[in-house]
Amino acid sequence: MARAKFSDAARSKVLASINIYGSVGGVTFEGFIRKKLVPKLWNNACVVMDNAKIHLGEMVK
Protein backbone atom coordinates (compact mmCIF):
# COMPACT_ATOMS: atom_id res chain seq x y z
CA MET A 1 0.00 0.00 0.00
CA ALA A 2 1.35 3.44 -0.89
CA ARG A 3 2.06 6.02 1.77
CA ALA A 4 2.00 9.76 1.16
CA LYS A 5 2.99 12.61 3.38
CA PHE A 6 2.08 16.19 2.63
CA SER A 7 3.84 18.92 4.50
CA ASP A 8 5.13 22.40 4.08
CA ALA A 9 8.20 23.93 5.59
CA ALA A 10 8.24 27.63 6.33
CA ARG A 11 10.95 29.39 8.22
CA SER A 12 12.43 25.99 9.07
CA LYS A 13 9.26 24.57 10.59
CA VAL A 14 6.39 22.46 9.32
CA LEU A 15 3.09 24.35 9.10
CA ALA A 16 0.84 21.39 8.40
CA SER A 17 1.18 17.70 7.65
CA ILE A 18 -0.93 14.59 7.30
CA ASN A 19 0.01 10.94 6.83
CA ILE A 20 -2.19 8.93 4.51
CA TYR A 21 -1.93 5.21 3.87
CA GLY A 22 -3.15 4.22 0.42
CA SER A 23 -3.78 6.29 -2.66
CA VAL A 24 -4.43 10.02 -2.52
CA GLY A 25 -6.90 11.84 -4.72
CA GLY A 26 -7.75 15.45 -5.32
CA VAL A 27 -10.54 15.51 -2.72
CA THR A 28 -8.17 14.32 0.03
CA PHE A 29 -5.53 16.85 -0.99
CA GLU A 30 -8.08 19.68 -1.15
CA GLY A 31 -9.27 18.76 2.36
CA PHE A 32 -5.68 18.99 3.60
CA ILE A 33 -5.26 22.40 1.99
CA ARG A 34 -8.58 23.74 3.29
CA LYS A 35 -8.53 22.33 6.83
CA LYS A 36 -4.84 22.11 7.75
CA LEU A 37 -2.75 24.45 5.60
CA VAL A 38 -4.83 27.55 4.83
CA PRO A 39 -5.63 28.35 8.48
CA LYS A 40 -1.89 28.57 9.20
CA LEU A 41 -0.90 30.79 6.27
CA TRP A 42 -0.14 34.48 6.68
CA ASN A 43 -0.95 37.35 4.30
CA ASN A 44 1.00 37.15 1.04
CA ALA A 45 2.26 33.62 1.81
CA CYS A 46 3.33 31.60 -1.21
CA VAL A 47 2.72 27.85 -1.49
CA VAL A 48 4.88 26.06 -4.05
CA MET A 49 3.63 22.81 -5.61
CA ASP A 50 4.79 20.62 -8.45
CA ASN A 51 2.57 19.60 -11.37
CA ALA A 52 1.14 16.43 -9.78
CA LYS A 53 -2.41 15.78 -10.95
CA ILE A 54 -3.85 16.21 -7.43
CA HIS A 55 -2.48 19.77 -7.37
CA LEU A 56 -4.54 20.79 -10.41
CA GLY A 57 -8.06 20.82 -8.93
CA GLU A 58 -10.14 23.99 -9.23
CA MET A 59 -10.17 24.61 -5.46
CA VAL A 60 -6.39 24.36 -5.28
CA LYS A 61 -5.91 26.81 -8.15
GROMACS elastic network, one bead per residue, 0.5 to 0.9 nm:
[ bonds ]
;  ai    aj funct       b0    kb
    1    21     6  0.67686   500
    1    22     6  0.52842   500
    1    23     6  0.78101   500
    2    20     6  0.84656   500
    2    21     6  0.60431   500
    2    23     6  0.61301   500
    2    24     6  0.88996   500
    3    19     6  0.73535   500
    3    20     6  0.58258   500
    3    22     6  0.56700   500
    3    23     6  0.73330   500
    3    24     6  0.87396   500
    4    18     6  0.83470   500
    4    19     6  0.61318   500
    4    20     6  0.54258   500
    4    21     6  0.65978   500
    4    22     6  0.75956   500
    4    23     6  0.77455   500
    4    24     6  0.74087   500
    5    17     6  0.68837   500
    5    18     6  0.58770   500
    5    20     6  0.64505   500
    5    21     6  0.89049   500
    6    16     6  0.78599   500
    6    17     6  0.53208   500
    6    18     6  0.57725   500
    6    19     6  0.70310   500
    6    20     6  0.86283   500
    6    29     6  0.84498   500
    6    32     6  0.83035   500
    7    14     6  0.65015   500
    7    15     6  0.71540   500
    7    16     6  0.54969   500
    7    18     6  0.70151   500
    7    37     6  0.86717   500
    8    13     6  0.80165   500
    8    14     6  0.53929   500
    8    15     6  0.57620   500
    8    16     6  0.61665   500
    8    17     6  0.71016   500
    8    37     6  0.82871   500
    8    47     6  0.81627   500
    8    48     6  0.89216   500
    9    12     6  0.58575   500
    9    13     6  0.51582   500
    9    15     6  0.62088   500
    9    16     6  0.82704   500
   10    13     6  0.53459   500
   10    14     6  0.62534   500
   10    15     6  0.67057   500
   11    14     6  0.83659   500
   14    17     6  0.72496   500
   15    36     6  0.83571   500
   15    37     6  0.68152   500
   15    40     6  0.65282   500
   15    41     6  0.80926   500
   16    32     6  0.84422   500
   16    33     6  0.89019   500
   16    36     6  0.57672   500
   16    37     6  0.54848   500
   16    40     6  0.77218   500
   17    32     6  0.80689   500
   17    36     6  0.74635   500
   17    37     6  0.80747   500
   18    32     6  0.74487   500
   18    36     6  0.84842   500
   20    23     6  0.77988   500
   20    24     6  0.74533   500
   21    24     6  0.83786   500
   24    27     6  0.82207   500
   24    28     6  0.62478   500
   24    29     6  0.70880   500
   24    54     6  0.79248   500
   25    28     6  0.55046   500
   25    29     6  0.63956   500
   25    30     6  0.86934   500
   25    53     6  0.86314   500
   25    54     6  0.59775   500
   26    29     6  0.50649   500
   26    30     6  0.59452   500
   26    31     6  0.84914   500
   26    53     6  0.77707   500
   26    55     6  0.71186   500
   26    56     6  0.80501   500
   26    57     6  0.64787   500
   27    30     6  0.50927   500
   27    31     6  0.61639   500
   27    32     6  0.87034   500
   27    54     6  0.82104   500
   27    57     6  0.85399   500
   28    31     6  0.51308   500
   28    32     6  0.63809   500
   28    33     6  0.88032   500
   28    54     6  0.88193   500
   29    32     6  0.50645   500
   29    33     6  0.63032   500
   29    34     6  0.86656   500
   29    54     6  0.66900   500
   29    55     6  0.76510   500
   29    60     6  0.86928   500
   30    33     6  0.50201   500
   30    34     6  0.60360   500
   30    35     6  0.84205   500
   30    54     6  0.83281   500
   30    55     6  0.83712   500
   30    57     6  0.78677   500
   30    59     6  0.68840   500
   30    60     6  0.64712   500
   31    34     6  0.51120   500
   31    35     6  0.57722   500
   31    36     6  0.77369   500
   32    35     6  0.54544   500
   32    36     6  0.52574   500
   32    37     6  0.65104   500
   32    38     6  0.86899   500
   33    36     6  0.57799   500
   33    38     6  0.58936   500
   33    39     6  0.88165   500
   33    60     6  0.76185   500
   34    37     6  0.63109   500
   34    38     6  0.55584   500
   34    39     6  0.75458   500
   34    59     6  0.89361   500
   34    60     6  0.88671   500
   35    38     6  0.67008   500
   35    39     6  0.68835   500
   36    39     6  0.63394   500
   36    40     6  0.72515   500
   37    40     6  0.55362   500
   37    41     6  0.66421   500
   38    41     6  0.52990   500
   38    42     6  0.85708   500
   39    42     6  0.84189   500
   41    44     6  0.84469   500
   41    45     6  0.61548   500
   41    46     6  0.86345   500
   42    45     6  0.54978   500
   49    52     6  0.80126   500
   49    55     6  0.70446   500
   50    55     6  0.73964   500
   51    54     6  0.82633   500
   51    55     6  0.64451   500
   51    56     6  0.72733   500
   52    55     6  0.54832   500
   52    56     6  0.71907   500
   53    56     6  0.54717   500
   53    57     6  0.78338   500
   54    57     6  0.64167   500
   54    60     6  0.87978   500
   55    58     6  0.89439   500
   55    60     6  0.63797   500
   55    61     6  0.78793   500
   56    59     6  0.84138   500
   56    60     6  0.65090   500
   56    61     6  0.65747   500
   57    60     6  0.53500   500
   57    61     6  0.64178   500
   58    61     6  0.51999   500
